[in-house]
Amino acid sequence: QVQLVESGGGVVQAGGSLRLSCSASGNIVSMNVMGWSRQGSGKQRELVASITRGGSPTYADSVKGRFTISRDNAKNTVYLQMNSLKPEDTAVYYCGAGPVGLRYWGKGTLVTVSS
């Protein structure tokens, strides 16, 4: 089992920045991929970004150039730096981890971007 705990959500004005963190514990040795997804009210869940243990990132087109994912393997932590936030970025952000895809998920942290 893997436990994932997100932090760093909150309320920010459009154009502002937030940094999300996710701490992993449990059977994490095989968790090659970590990442973030989000779900806004009335919207489908969207994969935002992911990163391999070796540091190769992928991003959704909607966040490219604004969000940066990183991870600290020694701390079993993944981060999501979010800049130039827009009201449409408002969502619950979930941290995920898995050996290939994102299989385990945290409970989420709410990000609200006001216009």
C-alpha positions in Angstrom: 0.0 0.0 0.0 1.0 3.6 -0.7 -0.2 6.6 1.2 -0.1 10.0 -0.5 -0.8 13.3 1.4 -1.2 16.6 -0.5 -0.6 20.1 0.9 -0.4 23.6 -0.4 -3.8 24.3 -1.8 -5.6 27.5 -1.1 -7.1 30.7 -2.6 -5.1 32.8 -4.9 -5.9 35.7 -7.3 -5.6 35.2 -11.1 -2.1 35.6 -12.2 -0.7 34.4 -8.9 1.2 31.3 -7.9 0.9 28.3 -5.6 3.1 25.3 -4.9 1.6 22.0 -4.1 3.5 19.2 -2.3 2.8 15.5 -2.0 4.5 13.3 0.5 4.5 9.5 -0.2 4.9 6.7 2.3 4.4 3.0 2.5 5.5 0.6 -0.3 7.1 3.3 -2.5 10.1 1.5 -3.8 8.4 0.6 -7.1 6.6 3.9 -7.6 8.4 5.0 -10.7 5.9 7.6 -11.7 4.4 10.4 -9.6 2.1 13.1 -10.7 -1.0 15.3 -10.4 -4.5 15.3 -11.7 -7.3 17.7 -11.1 -11.1 17.8 -11.2 -13.0 21.0 -11.4 -16.7 21.3 -10.4 -18.8 19.7 -13.2 -15.7 18.7 -15.1 -13.9 15.5 -16.0 -10.8 14.6 -14.1 -7.7 15.7 -16.0 -4.1 14.5 -15.8 -2.1 17.7 -15.2 1.5 16.5 -15.0 3.6 13.4 -14.2 7.3 12.7 -13.7 9.4 9.6 -13.7 11.9 8.7 -11.0 14.6 9.8 -13.4 13.0 13.2 -13.7 11.3 13.1 -17.1 8.2 15.3 -17.0 5.0 15.4 -19.1 2.3 18.1 -19.0 -1.2 18.6 -20.2 -1.4 21.2 -23.0 -3.6 23.4 -20.7 -0.7 23.9 -18.2 2.4 23.8 -20.4 4.6 26.8 -19.7 2.8 27.7 -16.5 3.2 24.6 -14.3 6.4 22.8 -13.3 6.5 19.3 -11.7 9.5 18.1 -9.8 10.3 15.4 -7.3 12.7 14.7 -4.5 13.3 11.0 -4.4 15.2 11.2 -1.1 12.2 12.8 0.5 9.6 10.8 -1.4 7.9 14.0 -2.4 6.6 15.5 -5.6 5.9 19.1 -6.1 3.7 21.1 -8.5 4.7 24.8 -9.0 1.8 26.6 -10.5 2.4 30.1 -12.0 0.1 32.5 -13.9 -2.9 30.8 -12.5 -6.3 31.2 -14.2 -9.8 30.9 -12.8 -10.2 27.7 -14.9 -7.4 26.1 -12.9 -9.8 26.0 -10.0 -10.1 22.4 -9.0 -9.3 19.7 -6.4 -5.8 18.6 -7.2 -4.9 14.9 -6.5 -1.4 13.4 -6.1 -0.8 10.0 -7.7 1.9 7.4 -7.9 2.4 4.1 -9.5 4.9 1.7 -11.1 4.0 2.7 -14.7 0.8 4.8 -14.6 -0.7 6.6 -11.7 -2.4 3.9 -9.7 -2.6 5.2 -6.1 -4.2 8.6 -5.2 -4.3 11.0 -2.3 -7.4 12.7 -1.0 -6.8 15.9 -2.8 -6.2 19.6 -2.0 -8.5 22.4 -3.2 -7.1 25.2 -5.3 -9.3 28.2 -5.9 -8.3 31.0 -8.3 -10.4 34.1 -8.1 -10.8 36.5 -11.0 
